[in-house]
Amino acid sequence: MADSPTFPRPPAGEAPTVLVIGGGASGNAITILLRRAGMNVDLVEARPDWNATTGSGITLQGNALRVLRELGVWEQVEASGYAFGSLGVTAPDGTVLFVAEDIQTGGENLPATLGMQRPQLQQILMDAVRASGAGVRLGTTAEILDQDADGVSVRLSDGTTGRYDLVIAADGVSSTTRAAIGITDKPEPTGMAIWRIAAPRPESVTRTDLAYGGPAYIAGYCPTSENTIYAYLVEACRDRAAIDPAAHADEMRRLAQGYGGAWPEITAHITDPTKVNYTWFDRLLVEGAWHRGRVVLIGDAAHCCPPTLAQGAAMSLEDAVVLAELLSSGQDWGDELFQEYYDRRIPRVRTVVEASVQIGQWQLDGVRDADMPGLIGRTMTMLKERP
């Protein structure tokens, strides 16, 4: 190993070195923020395409937009997405039952909600990472070799080795880094699954509308640009191995045909099975500390939840802001700092994870008098406060 090429390390007394494992929302965000603070950051991402083509759409609420503004990419996000300020609830036949104004969790100067194509958001963040001057290696994974009080030795899948002051594990819900450092928490399915597809935007779609009931538990859509939306249908989990990928469009179209309003126009575009994504909902909340020594978890590696509140990406982005603030504060990078990171994040993340799971569980249990509006309102009001 001593003969392997290594990442350059600055002389003693210069900027600290950080390795970020994973180039999703949280990994990209923490890289941008730490580079802005003058740190030397390398980012490694397992996928050669940097997830640039993955996903159909994403709903970003104000608290997520607030972080994107802090990252310096709000203007690009605003230009690429579709902003709106209300949520409609409809009957399965498309009849609008009521419209609620969304809470502006990012403050009055940001939209309450913005939908955008997920690959567009990823491209904007990728460009910002590149512009930050961070080192980026794609198609590369990392293995923690050894760590001590001063840093972490790492070997990458391309044969290179490096020594870092800190490793940030942003490698997602199935994080191999989490397991490698001895944290045994794993994601658990909630019992629900979701079908997703991107489609042209019907002229009538100017906000998210949700229909509860019908062939699926939830049928919804979100505008993602002037010309596009993403549509989704939530049902009980099925054995993924028993669903032929070639039949994904047929399966989603079958469920969608039970809905009116904008759905017939949307359903007409559910034809290509390769454009349809089927995913189970998972729940994860790592309890205790989110670090072991100089390796710390962030984003989905530490927590994930069903998208029933559209807060998964927001929680990951907020992690990056809080961790970057602490790492830049002048405190020693030790247990006390990383415990402060956990203590600041856990009440907020726990509230979101538990509320997101509860909304789905009420539907699975057929609870008709559940106070869903009250739970959503309380959670969103809490999110107006800065993390």
RODO-2510 file (C-alpha; in nm, 4 decimals, decimal comma):
residues 387
     n   res          X          Y          Z
     1     m     0,0000     0,0000     0,0000
     2     a     0,2905     0,2358     0,0701
     3     d     0,3843     0,2263    -0,2994
     4     s     0,0341     0,3229    -0,4165
     5     p    -0,0193     0,6749    -0,5506
     6     t    -0,1831     0,9019    -0,2966
     7     f    -0,3981     1,2129    -0,2974
     8     p    -0,1793     1,5154    -0,2220
     9     r    -0,1998     1,6384     0,1355
    10     p    -0,1225     2,0004     0,2252
    11     p     0,1654     2,0767     0,4623
    12     a     0,0915     2,0910     0,8343
    13     g    -0,0939     2,4031     0,9361
    14     e    -0,2695     2,4457     0,6037
    15     a    -0,6291     2,3713     0,5154
    16     p    -0,7775     2,0437     0,6430
    17     t    -0,8502     1,7624     0,4007
    18     v    -1,1927     1,6013     0,3669
    19     l    -1,3116     1,3035     0,1657
    20     v    -1,6807     1,2997     0,0736
    21     i    -1,8114     0,9564    -0,0263
    22     g    -2,1179     0,9941    -0,2478
    23     g    -2,2266     1,2596    -0,4947
    24     g    -2,5972     1,2953    -0,4256
    25     a    -2,7664     1,6027    -0,2809
    26     s    -2,5983     1,5935     0,0603
    27     g    -2,2540     1,4979    -0,0713
    28     n    -2,2576     1,7689    -0,3350
    29     a    -2,3857     2,0286    -0,0893
    30     i    -2,1280     1,9586     0,1814
    31     t    -1,8503     1,9630    -0,0799
    32     i    -1,9544     2,3066    -0,2058
    33     l    -1,9820     2,4504     0,1459
    34     l    -1,6498     2,3116     0,2711
    35     r    -1,4661     2,4308    -0,0393
    36     r    -1,6150     2,7756     0,0188
    37     a    -1,4689     2,7589     0,3711
    38     g    -1,1237     2,6974     0,2232
    39     m    -1,0922     2,3252     0,2891
    40     n    -0,9387     2,0715     0,0516
    41     v    -1,2169     1,8344    -0,0518
    42     d    -1,2191     1,5215    -0,2669
    43     l    -1,5517     1,3692    -0,3703
    44     v    -1,5819     1,0093    -0,4898
    45     e    -1,8982     0,8739    -0,6496
    46     a    -1,9638     0,5089    -0,7312
    47     r    -2,1656     0,5778    -1,0447
    48     p    -1,9666     0,6799    -1,3532
    49     d    -2,2505     0,9114    -1,4645
    50     w    -2,2667     1,0847    -1,1219
    51     n    -2,6422     1,0040    -1,1090
    52     a    -2,6924     1,2661    -1,3778
    53     t    -2,9726     1,0758    -1,5498
    54     t    -3,1417     0,9136    -1,2498
    55     g    -3,4944     0,9966    -1,1358
    56     s    -3,8017     1,1583    -1,2809
    57     g    -3,8836     1,4580    -1,0633
    58     i    -3,8463     1,6079    -0,7194
    59     t    -4,0621     1,8328    -0,5033
    60     l    -3,8567     2,0911    -0,3128
    61     q    -4,0191     2,2861    -0,0333
    62     g    -3,9002     2,6199     0,0973
    63     n    -3,6539     2,4878     0,3532
    64     a    -3,4767     2,2930     0,0756
    65     l    -3,4784     2,6024    -0,1465
    66     r    -3,3243     2,8021     0,1380
    67     v    -3,0252     2,5666     0,1391
    68     l    -2,9948     2,5793    -0,2391
    69     r    -2,9833     2,9582    -0,2098
    70     e    -2,7030     2,9279     0,0442
    71     l    -2,5187     2,7038    -0,2009
    72     g    -2,5385     2,9813    -0,4596
    73     v    -2,7486     2,7870    -0,7101
    74     w    -3,0957     2,9286    -0,6463
    75     e    -3,1095     3,1305    -0,9687
    76     q    -3,0379     2,8206    -1,1783
    77     v    -3,2881     2,6139    -0,9788
    78     e    -3,5571     2,8798    -1,0125
    79     a    -3,5021     2,9016    -1,3880
    80     s    -3,5135     2,5239    -1,4308
    81     g    -3,8114     2,4423    -1,2088
    82     y    -4,1767     2,5305    -1,1600
    83     a    -4,2747     2,7239    -0,8482
    84     f    -4,6195     2,7149    -0,6891
    85     g    -4,7811     2,7878    -0,3548
    86     s    -5,0758     2,5568    -0,3011
    87     l    -5,1741     2,1915    -0,2763
    88     g    -5,4943     2,0467    -0,4161
    89     v    -5,6745     1,7393    -0,2851
    90     t    -5,9072     1,5701    -0,5301
    91     a    -6,1439     1,2777    -0,5471
    92     p    -6,0262     0,9894    -0,7663
    93     d    -6,2491     1,1185    -1,0479
    94     g    -6,0574     1,4490    -1,0454
    95     t    -6,3127     1,6594    -0,8580
    96     v    -6,1227     1,9154    -0,6502
    97     l    -6,2252     1,8757    -0,2849
    98     f    -6,0172     2,1592    -0,1429
    99     v    -5,7047     2,3652    -0,2040
   100     a    -5,4674     2,4547     0,0792
   101     e    -5,2020     2,7250     0,0726
   102     d    -4,8562     2,5798     0,1336
   103     i    -4,6507     2,7066     0,4263
   104     q    -4,3413     2,8967     0,3116
   105     t    -4,0889     2,7008     0,5148
   106     g    -3,7985     2,8863     0,3542
   107     g    -3,9289     3,2318     0,4357
   108     e    -4,1314     3,4898     0,2463
   109     n    -3,8640     3,5508    -0,0191
   110     l    -3,8787     3,1951    -0,1523
   111     p    -4,1638     2,9974    -0,3078
   112     a    -4,3457     2,7568    -0,0819
   113     t    -4,2776     2,4742    -0,3269
   114     l    -4,0856     2,4164    -0,6469
   115     g    -4,0917     2,1077    -0,8642
   116     m    -3,8098     2,0241    -1,0993
   117     q    -3,6664     1,7380    -1,2966
   118     r    -3,4277     1,5514    -1,0682
   119     p    -3,1526     1,5211    -1,3326
   120     q    -3,1642     1,9000    -1,3753
   121     l    -3,1067     1,9538    -1,0031
   122     q    -2,8223     1,7041    -1,0052
   123     q    -2,6586     1,8754    -1,3023
   124     i    -2,6778     2,2140    -1,1310
   125     l    -2,5132     2,0735    -0,8173
   126     m    -2,2519     1,8855    -1,0210
   127     d    -2,1570     2,2069    -1,1992
   128     a    -2,1266     2,3863    -0,8642
   129     v    -1,9028     2,1108    -0,7255
   130     r    -1,6772     2,1316    -1,0309
   131     a    -1,6658     2,5113    -1,0059
   132     s    -1,5688     2,4884    -0,6376
   133     g    -1,2372     2,3283    -0,7270
   134     a    -1,3033     2,0030    -0,5415
   135     g    -1,1348     1,6889    -0,6662
   136     v    -1,3911     1,4533    -0,8229
   137     r    -1,3500     1,0844    -0,9056
   138     l    -1,6403     0,9027    -1,0682
   139     g    -1,6969     0,5292    -1,0891
   140     t    -1,4989     0,5038    -0,7672
   141     t    -1,5725     0,3602    -0,4238
   142     a    -1,3836     0,4016    -0,0964
   143     e    -1,2748     0,1667     0,1777
   144     i    -1,1814     0,2874     0,5251
   145     l    -0,8474     0,1286     0,6045
   146     d    -0,7684     0,2726     0,9429
   147     q    -0,8403     0,5756     1,1541
   148     d    -0,6935     0,7332     1,4619
   149     a    -0,7373     1,0559     1,6580
   150     d    -0,5807     1,2618     1,3795
   151     g    -0,7381     1,1271     1,0653
   152     v    -0,8463     0,8465     0,8370
   153     s    -0,6539     0,6336     0,5892
   154     v    -0,8564     0,5436     0,2808
   155     r    -0,8083     0,3173    -0,0182
   156     l    -1,0099     0,3781    -0,3332
   157     s    -1,1266     0,1201    -0,5822
   158     d    -0,8904     0,2634    -0,8452
   159     g    -0,5945     0,1617    -0,6276
   160     t    -0,5094     0,5061    -0,4899
   161     t    -0,4785     0,5759    -0,1205
   162     g    -0,5164     0,8890     0,0820
   163     r    -0,4979     1,0287     0,4310
   164     y    -0,7760     1,2658     0,5396
   165     d    -0,8617     1,4691     0,8443
   166     l    -1,2269     1,3708     0,7993
   167     v    -1,4407     1,1349     0,5912
   168     i    -1,8056     1,2245     0,5290
   169     a    -2,0245     0,9307     0,4318
   170     a    -2,2922     1,0579     0,1931
   171     d    -2,3319     0,7249     0,0168
   172     g    -2,7056     0,6893     0,0556
   173     v    -2,9579     0,4737     0,2308
   174     s    -2,7648     0,1530     0,1573
   175     s    -2,4377     0,3108     0,2764
   176     t    -2,1508     0,0637     0,2875
   177     t    -1,9508     0,3157     0,4906
   178     r    -2,2148     0,3124     0,7640
   179     a    -2,1781    -0,0619     0,8008
   180     a    -1,7972    -0,0491     0,7723
   181     i    -1,7643     0,1777     1,0767
   182     g    -1,9863    -0,0468     1,2880
   183     i    -2,3244     0,1271     1,2732
   184     t    -2,5732    -0,1568     1,2365
   185     d    -2,8933     0,0396     1,1615
   186     k    -3,0470    -0,0571     0,8278
   187     p    -3,3405     0,0791     0,6250
   188     e    -3,6702    -0,0976     0,6787
   189     p    -3,9602    -0,1102     0,4300
   190     t    -4,2750     0,0700     0,5431
   191     g    -4,5155    -0,1466     0,3426
   192     m    -4,5738     0,1019     0,0609
   193     a    -4,4245     0,1385    -0,2856
   194     i    -4,4370     0,4058    -0,5542
   195     w    -4,4578     0,4144    -0,9333
   196     r    -4,3043     0,7272    -1,0916
   197     i    -4,2763     0,8678    -1,4419
   198     a    -4,1896     1,1977    -1,6090
   199     a    -4,4440     1,3233    -1,8623
   200     p    -4,5442     1,6358    -2,0578
   201     r    -4,7297     1,8919    -1,8454
   202     p    -5,1029     1,9177    -1,9123
   203     e    -5,2023     2,2838    -1,9304
   204     s    -5,4344     2,2353    -1,6298
   205     v    -5,1510     2,1230    -1,3980
   206     t    -5,0151     2,4249    -1,2109
   207     r    -4,9569     2,2733    -0,8659
   208     t    -4,9408     1,9369    -0,6921
   209     d    -5,2764     1,7611    -0,6721
   210     l    -5,3250     1,4472    -0,4634
   211     a    -5,6071     1,1963    -0,4844
   212     y    -5,6429     0,9636    -0,1872
   213     g    -5,8153     0,6332    -0,2567
   214     g    -5,9092     0,4639    -0,5807
   215     p    -5,6915     0,1852    -0,7242
   216     a    -5,3879     0,3242    -0,5327
   217     y    -5,3457     0,4821    -0,1918
   218     i    -5,2269     0,8087    -0,3484
   219     a    -5,2287     0,9395    -0,7052
   220     g    -5,0361     1,2613    -0,7480
   221     y    -4,8358     1,4790    -0,9816
   222     c    -4,6059     1,7793    -0,9578
   223     p    -4,5121     2,0281    -1,2322
   224     t    -4,1347     2,0236    -1,2858
   225     s    -4,1016     2,2891    -1,5595
   226     e    -4,3229     2,4767    -1,8020
   227     n    -4,3299     2,1649    -2,0175
   228     t    -4,2919     1,8685    -1,7795
   229     i    -4,4354     1,7005    -1,4713
   230     y    -4,3666     1,3886    -1,2766
   231     a    -4,6576     1,1675    -1,1816
   232     y    -4,6722     0,9018    -0,9137
   233     l    -4,8963     0,6306    -0,7757
   234     v    -4,8518     0,4820    -0,4291
   235     e    -4,9654     0,1275    -0,3508
   236     a    -4,8868    -0,1561    -0,1103
   237     c    -4,5481    -0,3225    -0,1597
   238     r    -4,5292    -0,6036    -0,4075
   239     d    -4,2493    -0,8523    -0,4618
   240     r    -4,0230    -0,6615    -0,6960
   241     a    -3,8831    -0,9847    -0,8397
   242     a    -4,2342    -1,0823    -0,9476
   243     i    -4,2821    -0,7663    -1,1574
   244     d    -4,1369    -0,7968    -1,5058
   245     p    -3,9533    -0,4699    -1,5841
   246     a    -4,0933    -0,4931    -1,9362
   247     a    -4,4424    -0,4628    -1,7841
   248     h    -4,3739    -0,1515    -1,5719
   249     a    -4,5617     0,0799    -1,8075
   250     d    -4,8569    -0,1602    -1,8250
   251     e    -4,8721    -0,1857    -1,4456
   252     m    -4,8562     0,1900    -1,3879
   253     r    -5,1050     0,2586    -1,6644
   254     r    -5,3475     0,0055    -1,5155
   255     l    -5,3452     0,1875    -1,1823
   256     a    -5,3587     0,5329    -1,3446
   257     q    -5,6683     0,4494    -1,5462
   258     g    -5,8700     0,4633    -1,2258
   259     y    -5,8230     0,8420    -1,1981
   260     g    -5,9825     1,1409    -1,3707
   261     g    -5,8931     1,5082    -1,3996
   262     a    -5,5512     1,5442    -1,5601
   263     w    -5,4785     1,1739    -1,5336
   264     p    -5,6159     1,0565    -1,8730
   265     e    -5,3777     1,2978    -2,0457
   266     i    -5,0901     1,1818    -1,8253
   267     t    -5,1768     0,8145    -1,8707
   268     a    -5,1508     0,8472    -2,2485
   269     h    -4,7754     0,9035    -2,2032
   270     i    -4,7154     0,5985    -1,9810
   271     t    -4,5917     0,3782    -2,2644
   272     d    -4,2181     0,3172    -2,2203
   273     p    -4,1371     0,0717    -1,9369
   274     t    -3,7794     0,1986    -1,9173
   275     k    -3,9116     0,5418    -1,8143
   276     v    -4,1160     0,4024    -1,5232
   277     n    -3,9533     0,3648    -1,1821
   278     y    -4,0884     0,1324    -0,9108
   279     t    -3,9467     0,1762    -0,5600
   280     w    -4,0371     0,0651    -0,2092
   281     f    -4,0679     0,3221     0,0691
   282     d    -3,8042     0,2805     0,3402
   283     r    -3,7551     0,4197     0,6865
   284     l    -3,4184     0,4776     0,8550
   285     l    -3,3145     0,6835     1,1547
   286     v    -2,9727     0,6121     1,3017
   287     e    -2,9960     0,6537     1,6774
   288     g    -2,7136     0,7615     1,9039
   289     a    -2,4244     0,9302     1,7243
   290     w    -2,3898     0,9726     1,3482
   291     h    -2,0129     0,9315     1,3622
   292     r    -1,7403     0,6910     1,4612
   293     g    -1,4126     0,8689     1,5155
   294     r    -1,3334     1,0850     1,2128
   295     v    -1,6035     0,9306     0,9885
   296     v    -1,9449     1,1010     0,9974
   297     l    -2,2753     1,0202     0,8264
   298     i    -2,4864     1,2701     0,6366
   299     g    -2,8128     1,2593     0,4439
   300     d    -2,9748     0,9278     0,3548
   301     a    -2,6837     0,7400     0,5095
   302     a    -2,8152     0,8609     0,8480
   303     h    -3,1901     0,8889     0,7818
   304     c    -3,4532     0,8400     0,5148
   305     c    -3,8308     0,8491     0,5023
   306     p    -4,1212     0,8041     0,2599
   307     p    -4,1832     1,1064     0,0356
   308     t    -4,5272     1,1691     0,1876
   309     l    -4,4060     1,5085     0,3138
   310     a    -4,1597     1,5706     0,0277
   311     q    -3,8846     1,6363     0,2830
   312     g    -3,6203     1,3710     0,2122
   313     a    -3,3892     1,5893     0,0043
   314     a    -3,4541     1,8875     0,2314
   315     m    -3,3355     1,6971     0,5384
   316     s    -3,0212     1,5867     0,3550
   317     l    -2,9448     1,9401     0,2386
   318     e    -3,0003     2,0763     0,5883
   319     d    -2,7525     1,8205     0,7258
   320     a    -2,4887     1,9700     0,4981
   321     v    -2,5523     2,3246     0,6202
   322     v    -2,5320     2,2310     0,9886
   323     l    -2,2254     2,0086     0,9529
   324     a    -2,0414     2,2656     0,7401
   325     e    -2,1192     2,5387     0,9934
   326     l    -1,9732     2,3316     1,2773
   327     l    -1,6666     2,2203     1,0821
   328     s    -1,5967     2,5847     0,9982
   329     s    -1,6505     2,7119     1,3532
   330     g    -1,2967     2,6676     1,4802
   331     q    -1,3878     2,3845     1,7182
   332     d    -1,1712     2,0749     1,7351
   333     w    -1,2939     1,8017     1,5027
   334     g    -1,3723     1,5497     1,7723
   335     d    -1,6560     1,3728     1,9472
   336     e    -1,7946     1,6916     2,1009
   337     l    -1,8391     1,8610     1,7635
   338     f    -1,9934     1,5560     1,5983
   339     q    -2,2265     1,5028     1,8925
   340     e    -2,3388     1,8647     1,8583
   341     y    -2,4146     1,7957     1,4915
   342     y    -2,6290     1,4977     1,5902
   343     d    -2,8008     1,6854     1,8736
   344     r    -2,8954     1,9723     1,6428
   345     r    -3,0292     1,7478     1,3693
   346     i    -3,2003     1,4593     1,5455
   347     p    -3,5159     1,6323     1,6840
   348     r    -3,5984     1,7880     1,3465
   349     v    -3,5169     1,4776     1,1424
   350     r    -3,7037     1,2513     1,3841
   351     t    -4,0158     1,4666     1,3534
   352     v    -4,0044     1,4464     0,9730
   353     v    -3,9312     1,0729     0,9582
   354     e    -4,2037     0,9830     1,2076
   355     a    -4,4637     1,2102     1,0461
   356     s    -4,3815     1,0799     0,6969
   357     v    -4,4168     0,7198     0,8117
   358     q    -4,7340     0,7949     1,0081
   359     i    -4,9125     0,9405     0,7052
   360     g    -4,8491     0,6198     0,5136
   361     q    -4,9408     0,3969     0,8046
   362     w    -5,2786     0,5660     0,8460
   363     q    -5,3501     0,4779     0,4852
   364     l    -5,2294     0,1210     0,5180
   365     d    -5,4513     0,0805     0,8265
   366     g    -5,7514     0,2430     0,6616
   367     v    -5,7847     0,5121     0,9304
   368     r    -6,0429     0,7503     0,7875
   369     d    -6,0524     1,0088     1,0676
   370     a    -5,6757     1,0625     1,0954
   371     d    -5,5700     1,4216     1,1540
   372     m    -5,3449     1,4318     0,8471
   373     p    -5,3862     1,8079     0,7873
   374     g    -5,2995     1,8781     1,1489
   375     l    -4,9879     1,6609     1,1408
   376     i    -4,8692     1,8146     0,8156
   377     g    -4,9385     2,1678     0,9389
   378     r    -4,7500     2,1169     1,2661
   379     t    -4,4527     1,9634     1,0896
   380     m    -4,4299     2,2334     0,8246
   381     t    -4,4612     2,5106     1,0820
   382     m    -4,1695     2,3592     1,2712
   383     l    -3,9633     2,3535     0,9500
   384     k    -3,9925     2,7312     0,9116
   385     e    -3,7305     2,7602     1,1859
   386     r    -3,3727     2,7432     1,0624
   387     p    -3,1999     2,4097     1,1324
***
